Amino acid sequence: MNWFKGTGTALATPFNEDYSIDQEHFTVMLEKQKQAKMDACILLGTTGESPCISFKEKEWMIRRAKEVLGGSMPLIVGTGNNNPEVVLENNKQARELGADALLIVNPYYNKSTQDGLVDYYSFIARQTDLHIMLYNVPSRTGMNILPDTMVRIHEQAPNVSSIKEACADISQIGRLMAIKQDSLEVYSGNDDQTLPIMALGGIGVVSVASNVIPDEMKAVTDDLLKGDWVSGRAKFLRLFPFMKDLFIEASPSPLKYALSLRGWSKNIVRRPMIPASKVLEKIIQEDLKGLGIL
């Protein structure tokens, strides 16, 4: 399997003033990731505003990403939904268009139980030969994949081989690390928890910040994977304020503004999102000035 260690970028989706896909800037963003020798690209996740992207738009985006990246890094495609039939349709599209793996968020709104999560993911996993990264983000879904549940899912569906862990509870993640199988990999789902999660045995991060600072984020995980904790920690702490400030308001609105400052995207999000406030804009500007980006 073409998997990764280090930093994978949860790519934002750029839009034009009429809210259509900004194809020019989408290409620019992909090229910036390729130039940084990023470890993976994660398309159509939360950061990519996937609930507001049509099936036809997704097809174009996956095709274009494959074309621009040219196999330089794994392409992981978000296919999650709270309707398993939609997930299966999205999985089929992603596979046919050349995705290397799938990112599937835990089902939201029509919440199940822990046993239901085992059933849900096992059902989906049986119908694809691609590897699946679970995305545990209780703050958005209202449902938490507990460590014992994750272990059970992997036992019943071995191709569910990793988890993007954004529960924000280091104790829970520590429990998962203590009981999980060696064949189950853990990635940080929050930039600001990359260091502690990798210290516990995680192998990387699915990053929002790396949309804007790809070289800097990759340098952090490169150091940590080499075991250079002094250098990695120093680099991580330098980026920490920016990582946190990207989530003062609902993501990806702050990210879109940061990308616009770099000239890599317009500052446009699709409803129900709205642009970042003027107060936050000033904070983001100061962050990037402090990092020497502006």
C-alpha positions as CSV (number, residue, x, y, z in Angstrom):
1,M,0.0,0.0,0.0
2,N,1.2,3.5,-0.8
3,W,0.8,5.0,2.7
4,F,2.7,7.8,4.5
5,K,4.5,9.0,7.5
6,G,4.8,12.6,8.4
7,T,2.6,15.5,7.3
8,G,-0.4,15.0,5.1
9,T,-2.2,18.2,4.0
10,A,-6.0,18.4,4.4
11,L,-6.3,20.5,1.3
12,A,-8.7,23.4,1.2
13,T,-11.0,23.9,-1.8
14,P,-10.6,27.4,-3.4
15,F,-13.6,29.1,-4.8
16,N,-14.3,32.0,-7.2
17,E,-16.5,35.0,-6.5
18,D,-19.5,33.1,-7.9
19,Y,-18.7,30.1,-5.6
20,S,-17.6,27.8,-8.4
21,I,-14.4,25.8,-8.0
22,D,-11.4,28.1,-8.6
23,Q,-9.5,25.7,-10.9
24,E,-6.5,28.0,-11.3
25,H,-5.8,28.3,-7.5
26,F,-6.6,24.6,-6.9
27,T,-3.8,23.8,-9.3
28,V,-1.5,26.3,-7.5
29,M,-2.2,24.8,-4.1
30,L,-1.5,21.3,-5.4
31,E,1.8,22.5,-6.9
32,K,2.8,24.1,-3.7
33,Q,2.3,20.8,-1.9
34,K,4.3,19.0,-4.5
35,Q,7.1,21.5,-4.3
36,A,7.3,21.0,-0.6
37,K,7.6,17.2,-1.1
38,M,4.6,16.8,1.2
39,D,4.1,13.3,2.5
40,A,0.4,13.0,1.5
41,C,-2.5,15.0,0.2
42,I,-6.0,14.5,1.7
43,L,-8.7,15.8,-0.5
44,L,-12.4,16.5,0.2
45,G,-12.2,16.4,4.0
46,T,-13.7,18.9,6.4
47,T,-11.1,21.5,5.5
48,G,-12.1,21.0,1.8
49,E,-15.7,21.9,2.7
50,S,-16.7,18.5,1.3
51,P,-20.4,18.6,2.4
52,C,-20.9,21.5,0.0
53,I,-19.0,19.9,-3.0
54,S,-21.1,18.2,-5.6
55,F,-20.4,14.7,-6.9
56,K,-19.5,16.1,-10.3
57,E,-17.1,18.7,-8.7
58,K,-15.5,15.9,-6.7
59,E,-14.8,14.0,-9.9
60,W,-13.0,17.0,-11.5
61,M,-11.0,17.6,-8.3
62,I,-9.8,14.1,-7.9
63,R,-8.8,13.9,-11.6
64,R,-6.9,17.2,-11.4
65,A,-5.2,16.2,-8.2
66,K,-4.0,12.9,-9.7
67,E,-2.8,14.8,-12.8
68,V,-0.9,17.5,-10.9
69,L,0.6,15.4,-8.1
70,G,1.6,12.7,-10.6
71,G,2.2,10.0,-8.0
72,S,4.6,12.2,-6.0
73,M,2.6,11.5,-2.8
74,P,-0.4,9.4,-1.8
75,L,-3.8,10.9,-2.5
76,I,-6.3,10.1,0.2
77,V,-9.9,11.1,-0.6
78,G,-12.6,11.9,1.9
79,T,-15.8,10.0,1.2
80,G,-17.6,10.1,4.5
81,N,-21.3,10.7,5.0
82,N,-23.9,9.7,7.5
83,N,-25.6,7.6,4.8
84,P,-23.6,4.5,4.1
85,E,-25.0,4.2,0.6
86,V,-23.6,7.6,-0.2
87,V,-20.2,6.5,1.3
88,L,-20.2,3.5,-1.0
89,E,-20.9,5.6,-4.0
90,N,-18.2,8.1,-3.1
91,N,-15.8,5.2,-2.5
92,K,-16.5,3.8,-5.9
93,Q,-15.8,7.1,-7.5
94,A,-12.6,7.6,-5.6
95,R,-11.3,4.2,-6.4
96,E,-12.1,4.5,-10.1
97,L,-10.3,7.8,-10.3
98,G,-7.2,6.5,-8.7
99,A,-7.3,7.3,-5.0
100,D,-4.7,5.6,-2.9
101,A,-6.8,5.4,0.2
102,L,-10.1,6.7,1.8
103,L,-10.8,9.0,4.7
104,I,-14.2,8.3,6.3
105,V,-15.5,10.4,9.2
106,N,-17.6,8.8,11.9
107,P,-21.3,9.2,11.0
108,Y,-23.0,12.3,12.3
109,Y,-26.5,13.5,13.2
110,N,-28.2,10.1,13.0
111,K,-25.8,8.9,15.7
112,S,-25.4,5.2,16.5
113,T,-23.7,3.4,19.4
114,Q,-20.2,2.0,19.7
115,D,-21.5,-1.4,18.5
116,G,-23.1,0.5,15.6
117,L,-19.8,2.1,14.7
118,V,-18.2,-1.4,14.5
119,D,-21.0,-2.5,12.2
120,Y,-21.0,0.6,10.1
121,Y,-17.3,0.6,9.3
122,S,-17.1,-3.2,8.9
123,F,-20.0,-3.0,6.4
124,I,-18.2,-0.3,4.4
125,A,-14.8,-1.8,4.6
126,R,-16.0,-5.2,3.2
127,Q,-17.0,-3.4,0.0
128,T,-13.7,-1.8,-1.0
129,D,-10.1,-3.1,-1.4
130,L,-8.8,0.4,-0.6
131,H,-7.3,1.1,2.8
132,I,-9.4,3.3,5.1
133,M,-8.4,6.0,7.5
134,L,-11.1,6.7,10.1
135,Y,-11.6,10.3,11.1
136,N,-12.7,10.7,14.7
137,V,-13.8,14.3,15.3
138,P,-16.5,14.4,18.1
139,S,-16.6,18.2,18.1
140,R,-18.2,18.1,14.6
141,T,-20.0,14.8,14.6
142,G,-21.3,14.5,18.2
143,M,-19.9,10.9,18.2
144,N,-16.7,9.6,19.7
145,I,-14.9,6.5,18.5
146,L,-13.6,5.0,21.7
147,P,-10.2,3.2,21.8
148,D,-11.7,-0.3,22.4
149,T,-14.2,0.3,19.5
150,M,-11.3,1.3,17.2
151,V,-9.5,-1.9,18.1
152,R,-12.7,-4.0,17.4
153,I,-13.2,-2.2,14.0
154,H,-9.6,-3.0,12.9
155,E,-10.0,-6.6,14.1
156,Q,-13.2,-7.1,12.0
157,A,-12.0,-4.9,9.0
158,P,-8.2,-5.0,8.7
159,N,-8.3,-2.6,5.8
160,V,-9.4,0.1,8.3
161,S,-5.8,0.5,9.0
162,S,-5.4,4.0,10.5
163,I,-7.2,6.7,12.3
164,K,-7.1,10.5,12.1
165,E,-7.6,11.2,15.8
166,A,-9.1,14.6,16.6
167,C,-10.9,13.8,19.8
168,A,-8.6,16.3,21.5
169,D,-8.3,14.0,24.5
170,I,-4.6,13.0,25.0
171,S,-5.6,10.5,27.6
172,Q,-8.0,8.8,25.2
173,I,-5.3,8.7,22.6
174,G,-2.8,7.3,25.1
175,R,-5.3,4.5,25.9
176,L,-5.6,3.7,22.2
177,M,-1.8,3.6,21.8
178,A,-1.6,1.2,24.8
179,I,-4.1,-1.3,23.4
180,K,-4.1,-1.1,19.6
181,Q,-2.6,-3.6,17.2
182,D,0.8,-2.8,15.7
183,S,-1.0,-2.9,12.3
184,L,-3.2,0.1,13.2
185,E,-1.6,3.5,12.7
186,V,-2.5,6.7,14.4
187,Y,-2.3,10.3,13.0
188,S,-3.0,13.5,14.8
189,G,-6.1,15.2,13.5
190,N,-5.2,18.5,15.2
191,D,-2.0,20.4,14.3
192,D,-1.5,21.6,17.8
193,Q,-1.4,18.0,19.2
194,T,1.1,16.7,16.6
195,L,4.0,16.7,19.1
196,P,2.3,14.8,22.0
197,I,0.5,12.3,19.7
198,M,3.8,11.5,17.9
199,A,5.5,11.2,21.3
200,L,2.9,8.6,22.1
201,G,3.6,6.6,19.0
202,G,1.7,8.4,16.3
203,I,3.3,8.5,12.8
204,G,2.2,11.9,11.6
205,V,-0.5,14.6,11.2
206,V,-3.3,15.4,8.9
207,S,-2.6,19.1,8.8
208,V,-4.6,22.2,8.2
209,A,-1.7,24.6,8.7
210,S,0.4,22.9,6.0
211,N,-1.9,24.4,3.4
212,V,-0.2,27.7,4.2
213,I,3.2,26.6,5.6
214,P,3.9,23.2,4.0
215,D,7.7,23.3,4.3
216,E,7.5,24.3,8.0
217,M,5.0,21.7,9.0
218,K,6.9,19.0,7.1
219,A,10.1,20.0,8.9
220,V,8.5,19.4,12.2
221,T,7.4,15.8,11.5
222,D,10.6,15.0,9.6
223,D,12.5,15.8,12.8
224,L,10.1,13.9,15.1
225,L,10.2,10.8,12.8
226,K,14.1,10.9,13.0
227,G,13.9,11.1,16.8
228,D,15.3,14.6,16.9
229,W,12.9,15.8,19.6
230,V,14.8,18.9,20.5
231,S,14.7,20.4,17.0
232,G,11.2,19.1,16.3
233,R,9.9,20.6,19.5
234,A,11.4,24.0,18.9
235,K,10.0,24.1,15.4
236,F,6.6,22.9,16.6
237,L,6.4,25.6,19.3
238,R,7.4,28.3,16.9
239,L,4.4,27.3,14.7
240,F,2.0,26.7,17.7
241,P,0.4,30.1,17.9
242,F,-0.6,30.0,14.2
243,M,-1.9,26.4,14.5
244,K,-4.1,27.5,17.4
245,D,-5.3,30.8,15.7
246,L,-6.5,28.9,12.6
247,F,-9.2,27.5,14.9
248,I,-10.3,30.6,16.8
249,E,-13.3,30.7,14.4
250,A,-14.7,27.8,12.5
251,S,-12.3,26.2,10.1
252,P,-11.6,26.6,7.2
253,S,-12.6,30.3,7.3
254,P,-9.4,31.5,9.0
255,L,-7.4,29.2,6.7
256,K,-8.9,30.7,3.6
257,Y,-7.9,34.2,4.7
258,A,-4.3,32.9,5.5
259,L,-4.1,31.4,2.0
260,S,-5.3,34.6,0.4
261,L,-2.4,36.4,2.1
262,R,-0.1,34.0,0.3
263,G,-1.9,34.5,-3.0
264,W,-2.8,30.8,-3.1
265,S,-6.5,31.1,-2.8
266,K,-9.3,33.7,-2.7
267,N,-10.8,34.4,0.7
268,I,-14.1,32.8,-0.2
269,V,-16.0,30.0,1.6
270,R,-19.3,28.4,0.7
271,R,-22.4,28.7,3.0
272,P,-23.0,27.9,5.8
273,M,-19.4,29.1,6.4
274,I,-18.7,32.8,6.4
275,P,-15.3,34.6,6.1
276,A,-13.2,35.2,9.1
277,S,-13.8,38.3,11.2
278,K,-11.7,41.4,10.8
279,V,-10.3,40.9,14.3
280,L,-9.1,37.4,13.4
281,E,-7.7,38.7,10.1
282,K,-5.3,40.9,12.1
283,I,-4.3,38.0,14.3
284,I,-3.5,35.8,11.2
285,Q,-1.6,38.6,9.6
286,E,0.6,39.0,12.7
287,D,1.2,35.3,12.9
288,L,2.4,35.1,9.4
289,K,4.6,38.2,9.8
290,G,6.1,36.6,12.9
291,L,6.9,33.5,10.9
292,G,8.5,35.6,8.2
293,I,5.9,34.6,5.6
294,L,4.7,38.1,5.0
